[in-house]
Amino acid sequence: MAQLDWQKSSFSGDDSNCVEVRVGTGLVELRESDDGNVILHATATAFADLLSTIKTGTLDHHA
């Protein structure tokens, strides 16, 4: 699991304002493409829980 390149969602299209993700050594890192200096670190389990919560629509009222 040694992916070190930042990747953005295919849903982002050509817009440069998106969330990017990369997998490091035991952690998943997230950043906003327009502010690459601020990086959020999460365990793989916490990241999977976040994705699951997003997919269920639980957070839609925040959008």
Secondary structure, DSSP 8 states (H G I E B T S, - for coil): ----S-EE-GGGTT-S--EEEEE-SSEEEEEETTEEEEEEEEEHHHHHHHHHHHHHTTTGGG-
